Each structure stands twice: as C-alpha cells, then as structure tokens.
Amino acid sequence: MNREPNPPRLALPAGCFLTLLWAAVTCLMLLINGSLVMAVLDSIPNRAPSWARKPEFVQFMLYFVPVLLVVVQWILIDYVWGRFRQRTFHE
C-alpha cells in the first residue's frame, strides 16, 4: 500500500510565525536606523552646504538611508548566517 505521508501540521503556523518575526525585526531595524539618521541630520552644522540643509534633501535622506541600511544589514545577516551554518547537501 503506497500511501503519501501527511504534511506536517505545524509547517504553516511555523512559517507564519517566522514571517511575522522577520517583519518585526525589520521594523525594529528601521526604527533604530531612522533614529540614527535623524540624529545625524540634526547634527549637521550651519557650515554645511546649502543643498544639505534643504528640507527636500533632509526628507529624502530620512526616508532613503534607513531603508538602504536595512537592505545592507539583511545582506550582512544572510552572509554571516551562511558562513556559520553547517551546510548539508542532499543529492
């Protein structure tokens, strides 16, 4: 009797939990990165070039740099995770 094994019942909840966990980690990283970028932008002295003090530039940097930092952070996390994880090959 060839019977297919039942799929594990915890696969869907575990996948949803991991997705929510990574979304929460990403939101936390965005919050921290946004705070750091805002602190740096607020510390720009009056001697900075006029283009660096324009509200349009500050707003662009406040939205773009934290997202760019999150992408770089996830690339680094993936790289470190791959370096320290034991690799198994199934053939």
ChimeraX attribute file (.defattr): number of C-alpha atoms within 10 A of each C-alpha:
attribute: neighborCount
match mode: 1-to-1
recipient: residues
	/A:1	3
	/A:2	4
	/A:3	5
	/A:4	6
	/A:5	6
	/A:6	6
	/A:7	8
	/A:8	7
	/A:9	8
	/A:10	8
	/A:11	10
	/A:12	11
	/A:13	10
	/A:14	11
	/A:15	11
	/A:16	11
	/A:17	12
	/A:18	12
	/A:19	12
	/A:20	12
	/A:21	12
	/A:22	12
	/A:23	12
	/A:24	12
	/A:25	12
	/A:26	17
	/A:27	13
	/A:28	13
	/A:29	18
	/A:30	19
	/A:31	13
	/A:32	14
	/A:33	19
	/A:34	20
	/A:35	14
	/A:36	15
	/A:37	20
	/A:38	17
	/A:39	11
	/A:40	11
	/A:41	16
	/A:42	11
	/A:43	9
	/A:44	12
	/A:45	10
	/A:46	9
	/A:47	8
	/A:48	9
	/A:49	10
	/A:50	8
	/A:51	10
	/A:52	16
	/A:53	16
	/A:54	10
	/A:55	10
	/A:56	11
	/A:57	11
	/A:58	17
	/A:59	12
	/A:60	10
	/A:61	17
	/A:62	19
	/A:63	14
	/A:64	13
	/A:65	16
	/A:66	21
	/A:67	17
	/A:68	12
	/A:69	16
	/A:70	18
	/A:71	13
	/A:72	12
	/A:73	14
	/A:74	13
	/A:75	12
	/A:76	12
	/A:77	12
	/A:78	11
	/A:79	11
	/A:80	11
	/A:81	11
	/A:82	11
	/A:83	10
	/A:84	8
	/A:85	8
	/A:86	7
	/A:87	8
	/A:88	6
	/A:89	4
	/A:90	4
	/A:91	3
